[in-house]
Amino acid sequence: MSAVVLEATGLRKRFGATVALDGAGLSLRAGEIHALMGQNGAGKSTLIKLLTGVEAPDAGTITLDGRTIAPATPLDAQREGISTVYQEVNLCPNLSVAENLFAGRYPRGRLGLVDWRQVRAGARALLRELHLDIDVDRPLSGYPVAVQQMVAIARALGVSARVLVLDEPTSSLDEGEVRELFAVMRRLRERGMAILFVTHFLDQVYAVSDRITVLRNGGLVGEFLPAQLPHAALVTAMVGREVGMAAGRDPGGAGAGEGAVLVEARGLARRGSLRPVDLQLRAGEVLALGGLLGSGRTELARLLFGLDRADQGRLSIDDAPVDLRHPAEAVAHGLALCPEERKTEGIVAGLSVRENIVLALQARLGWRRALATSRQRELAQRFVALLGIKAGDIEAAAGTLSGGNQQKVVLARWLATAPRLLILDEPTRGIDIAAKQEIMGEVVRLAREGMAVLFISAEIEELTRLGDRIAVMRDRHLAGELPGGSSGAQVLALIAGEAGTGVEGRA
């Protein structure tokens, strides 16, 4: 076995009444990819913050090459040789690629001026190591997320990182981009770098990892070799119990698709955003909407909820034409939207769990009809129990919760308004498998009780499991629909635009 580069033992961290880590730790070896697994709230993010100087541990030790370290800031950690690439790339989008790669350590020439020729040459050399050939003078914001992540990794190479932490790097990448990232990770492993890989995608763990550390409830469950830990055993280790798959909707079964049409779009379009779409959403039905990133899924959701205004076509609710000019009008009609970007468009991090849950209901009632605090607490406690939201106190700031629990808080907010149509845009993205099953189970329950649900997901398995009907977006138009019970291969064929799928395409 290769030498241990970094070792953390007995790490403890408390945030107020919440114990985030309780005796956790791991060891990273040179030339290995080490997966860190656990449910949302298991302590993964806190552990990374302690390793990278974002937070200081209350107890425990961190050693690098056998030497105890205590990074007080991310810059301290970087100087020690520990670099992090986050799910949301933390570089400067307004600066060029070259400037991002050398920010804070620009080579200087005569008179102390930045040697821009050396900056550009050094940037190209770093990117060549990752087999990336791009214009280094172009602003970082001009490149897709996958390229931005490669630039962040190249910066880690530039500061001679011994340890590279990749925190959910694949959550916004398509399959081809994931393969490219994995190829880069393997090349870095061959160079002797220790890589800590955090992901919620189990298949990716087995595709690229050499060892796996599992955390649960802030504690260390154990360290495993992938060959010794089958998928089911990994899930059990993460949640502490066996987890079954969420019950399906019995797509195409009795009653499926027979509910009244609640919302109908005819030729609905927005110039530069979405080509004309025909769509029906029925009471008591899950319409699963799939497609690649950029296919128009979110754009359609925004039009249906009044976040954007259509400039073509017609939208009807209860068979009556409507012109939604604002989300408040959509809410008044009984529509609700859980957005894809929960951190920037969903959760209000500084407000309490209680305040987040009652936010939409209070907005619908108007501020002159303020909900009594006792009523707010009653609602919040009911939905915390209903959705299994893990929060020490409903008065705790929502921003302190794990990603999966934040997603449940956003869902609770809209369920509190008793919507007739619930639009869920990637509700399971970036959350652990147990939380996914719970949210999908809740979707099934809501549909069975008569709610119309538009479930948007990039995961084909989720589409086929939950959808009474499956609609697929491609190139910003509706490529076609499939009946419930269709196979993943049929869905993939529609996404890929293959002929012979046996469904009617729609322009």
N, C-alpha and C positions, 0 to 999 in steps of 0.2 A: 504494500500500500504506500502511496505517496505521503510526503510529510504534511503534518497539520500546519496550515498557514494561520488560521484564525480559530480561536476557541472561546466560546461564551459559556459560563457555568453559573448556576444559581441566581439568574437574573430575576429581580423582583421590581415591579413598578405599580404604584397606586395613583389613580387620578380621583381625588376626593374619596367617595365611598366605593368606587369601582376598582377592583383588583384586576389590572390588565395582564400582569405577568406574575407568576408565583413559582419561582424556582426553575424557570425555563433555561434552555441553552441549546447549543449545537456546536459542531466542529466542521470546519471547511478545509479540504485538502487541496494541494496544488494539482492542477490538471484534472479537475472534476467538476461536473455540473450537479449541484445539490438542490433538490426540490424541497421547499418549505411549504407544508400543507396544513390545513385546518379550516374549520368553519369561520365565517365572519364573526369576529369577536373572540377568536381563539387566542389572539395575541401576536399574530404575524406582523402586523404593521407596527405595533409597539416594539417588538424585538428589533425590527429593522431600524426604527428611530434610535434605539439605544446603540446599535452597532455603528450608526452613521452620525452620531453627535447631535441629532435633533432634540433628544431628551436624555437626561442623566438617570441612570438606574438608582433605585433606592438601596439595592444590595446586589451582590454578585460581582464577577470579574470578567473582563474581556482581555484576551491576550492575542498578540500578533507576533508570529515567529518566536513564541515563548516569552515575549516581553509584555507586561501588563500595560494597557493603554486606557485612557479615559477621555475620548474626544468630547470637547465641550461644544463644538459647532460642526456642521457639515464640512467646513473648510479644514478644521482640524483632522477630521476623518480622512479627507482627501489627501492631506499631507502625509498621513500615515499609510496611504495606499489603498483606501477603501472608497470606491465610487459607486454611485447609485443612479440607475435609469428608471424613472417612475413611469407608471401608466400614462400620466399626463406629463409630457416632456417638459422639464423645468429649465429650458433654455430661453433665450431672448428672441422671440419671433421677428422683431423689427431689425435685428442685426443680421449681417450676412453669415453664411455658413462658416467662412474663415474666421470672422470675428468671434463667433460662438466657440469655435474650437480653441482659440487662444485668449479669450477674455480673462483678464487678471494675470496673464503671464506673456504679454506681447514681447517678442524679441525687439531689442533696441539697437539702433545704429548710432551714427555720430550725433552728438549734441543731445543724446537721450531720446531722439525721435523714434517712433514706431517704424520698424523696417517692414513695410507692407509687402514688398517682394518676397521676403522670407516667410511672412505670415501665409501668403497664398501658396508658396511652394510647400511649406510644412503641412498646410491643410490638405493639399492634394496627396501628399505622401501618406498621411494618416488614413485618408479615405481609401487609398489604393490597397492598404492592408485588409480592408473589408470588401474589396472588389467592387467599390462604389466609385463611379465616374460621373460627377455632377459639377455644375458651375459653382465654384466656391464663393463667387462675388454676389450671387443671388441671395436675397433675403431668405432666412430659414422658413418664414411663413409661406413661401411660394412652393414648398415641397409637401407631399403627403406625410401623414403621421409615421408611416414605416420608414421613410427616409430620415425624418427628424430623429427617430430612435437610433438609427445607425450613426447619425452625427453625434448624439449623446454618448454612444458607445465609443466612437472614435476619440471623443474628448477624454474618456477614461483611459484610453491607450496613451494619449498624449501626456497625461500626468503620471504615467507609469504605475497604474493601479495594479495591486496584487490580488485584490478581491473586487469582483464586480457583482453588485446586487441588481437584479432585474425584477422589478416589482410590477407584476401583471403586464408584461410588455406586449402580450399578444391579444389583449381584449378588443382592440380596435383594428386588427389586421385581418385581411382575407387569407385564404389558405396558401396562396402563392407567397405572400409576404411572410407568413409564418415559416414556410420552408426556407426562405432566404435568411431569416433571423436565426433559425436553428443551424444552418450551415455556418453562419458567422460564429455562433456559440461553440460549435465543435472545433472550429479553427483556433479560437481563443483557448479552448481546453487543451489542445495539442501544444500550445505555447506555454502551458503550465499555469494559466490563470485559474483561480478558484472562483466559481460562479455560483451565486445563490439565486435560485429561480423560483419565483412565487407565481402561482397560477391557480385558477379554478377549473382548468380543463384537464380532466384525468388522463385522457389519451395522450396529451402533450407531455405529461409527466413521464409516462412509460416510453415515449418516443425519444426522449433526449436525456433523461436523468440517470446519473450513476448511483445516487443514494437519495433517500427520502427521510426527512425529519417531520414528524407529526406533532402538532400542538393541539391541546384541547382545554378550554376554560382557563387559559393562561399558563397551563402546566405542560411539561414535556411528556408525551405518550411514549415516544421511542424513536429510534433510528433504524431504518430498514434498507435492505437491498431490493430493488424493484422486482427481481425474480422471486423473492420470498414473500411478496405482498401483492396478491391478486387485487383486482379492482374492488371487489366486494369487501375484502378485508381492509383495504385502505379507507373506504367510506365508513366502515364500522369503527375503525380507529379514530377517525375524525369526529364522529358524532357520538361515540360511546354506546351505540346500539345499532341494530340492523335497520337499514332504511330501504323501504320498498319504493318502487317507482310510483309517481303520481297516477291516480286513477284516470283513465282516459274518458272521453266524452261519449264513447260508443258511437263514433261518427257514422252518420247515415242511418242510425237506428230509428226506432219509432219516435216520432215527434220532431226529429231533426229537420230544420229548414221549414217547418210548418207554422212558425210563429208569425205574427203580423209584421209587416215591413215597418220598421221604426224610422230609419234614415235611408234615403236614396239619393245617389249622385248620378246625374245624367250629363255626360260630356264635361264634367268638372275639370277645369284646367287653370293654370296660371303661367303666363308667359315667362320662359326662362327657368321654370321650376317644375312644372308637371304638364304632361300632355293629356288630352281628354280621357277621362276615366268614367266608366259606368260601374256602379257598385250598389248593392243592397245589403243592409244590416237588419237582421230580424230579431225580435224578442226571443229569449231563451236559446240563443245560438251563439257559438263561438266561430267567428270568421277569422281564420289564421292567415296572416299576411306575411309573405316571405319575399326574399330578393336579396341581392348583394348590396353592400354599402354603396350609397349613391344612386340606388335604383329608383328612388322616389317614394319609399315607404313613409319616411318622416314627413316629407312634403305633403303627402295626402292627409296624414293625421292632422297637420297644422291647418289645412283648408277645412277639414271637417269640424275643427274646434274653434274656428274663427281667429286663430293666431295670424293667419295670412288670409287675404281676400282673393277669391277666384275672379278672374277677368273673363271667364267663358264658362258656359254650362249652367246647370241648375242643381240646387240642393233642396231636398224636401224632407220635412219632419212630420210624421203622421199624415203624409200625403198632401201637406200644405207647403208651398214654396217659402223658403226663408233666405234672408241675406244676412249672414252672420258677420257683423262688423267688429265684434270684440268677443273675447272669451266669455265675458259676463253674460252675453246673450246666449251663448251655447250652454252655459251652466243653467240659465233660466229655463231652457228647453229640456233639461235633464241629462246633459252630456257631461262627461268627465274625461280628463286626459292626464295620465301619468307619463311625463316626458322621458325621453331617453337619457338626457343629461340631468340626472337627479341632483347632482351637486350644484349646478349653476342655474337650473330651471325648475327644480323640484323642491328640495329641502331648503328651509331657511335656517342655516346652521346655528345662528345666534339665538333663535327662539327655542323655547322648551318643547319637549315632545307634545305636551298638552296643547300649546299654542299652535304648533304645526298641524295637529290633527283637526282642530276646529276652524282653521284659517278659511277654507273654502266655504264652509257652512255659514260662518259669520259674514263673509263677503256677500253671499247670496241673500242673507237676511237684511243686510244693511247695518251700518254702525249705529243707527238710531234704535235698533232692536238688539242691543248687546246681550249675548248669552251670559247668564250668571256664571260666576266662577265654579259654583257647585255643579252646574249642568255641564260645563266644560270638562271638569274632572271626571264626571260620570261617563261622558262620551269617550274621553281618552282612555279611561280604565277598561271600558267595554271592548274597545278595538285593540288595545294592547293585549288583552286576554284572548280575543278572537283570533288575532293573527300571530300570536306567540311572539310579540315584540320583546326583545331582551333589553330592558332599560331598568337601571336600579331605581329610578324615580321618574315619574312623568313630568316632573319639573326640571329634570336634567336637560341641558342643551342638546338639541337633536344632532348637532355636529359632532358630539362625542360618541355617537353610536357607530357600530360597524356598518359597512356598506349595505349589507343585506337588511339590517334593521332599519336603516334610513329609507330603503326602498319600501319596506312595509309601512313606515310612517306616512310616506306619500300616498300609498294605496289606501291607508286608513282615512286620510284626509278626504279623499274623494268618496269613499264608501259612506262617510258621515253625511254626505249630501243626498244619499239614496238615489244615485243616478239611474237612468233608464238605459243609457249606453255608456260603457266604460271602454275607453281607448287606452291600451297598454302598449307603450312603445319600448321594446326591449326590456321588459320588467325583470328579466333574470340575468342580464348582462353583468358580469363582474361580481356575482355573489356565489356562495358555496352551494354544493349539491343539495344539502338538506333544506336550505332556504328556497332553492329553486322548486323542490318538490312541494313545499308548503304553499308557495305562491301559485303554482300550477293547480294544486288541489283546491285552492280558494277560487280560482277562475272557474273550475268545473262546478263548484257549489253555487256560485253566483248565477251561472248560466242555467243550471237546473232550477233555480228559483225564479227564472223568467227574465233576467237581465240580458241585454244584448252586449256582446263583448267583441271588440276588435283587438286581436292579440298579434302584435307585430314582433317577429323574431327572425334572427339570422340562422337559428339552429333548426335544421330540417326535422330532427327528431321531435322537437317541441311542436312544430307545425302539424306533423302527422298524428301525434298523440292527442292533441287538444281540438283540432279543427273539425267542426261539422262540415265546413267547406274550407278549401284552401285556395287563396288567391295569391298570385305571384306577380311582383313588379319587375320590370326589366327596362332599362334605358328610359326611366321616368314615364312609363305608361304601364297599363295593366296587361301583362302578357297573356293571361288566361286564368281559368279557375279549374279546380279539381274537386271531385266529391270527397267527403270524409271517408277515411279508410284507404286513400290512395297511398302508394308506396313512396318511400324516400327517393327512389330512382325516378319516379314520375315527376316529383317536385323538382329534382335536380335537372331533369331534362327541360322543364319549363324555364328554370333559371338560366340554363345555358343556351336556350333558344333552339333546342334541337327539334327537328321535325318528327312527326309521327307520335306525338304524345297522346293523341286521342282526345284532345280538349279543344275548345273553341278559343282562338286567340282574340284579343280585343285591341283595337288601335286607339 
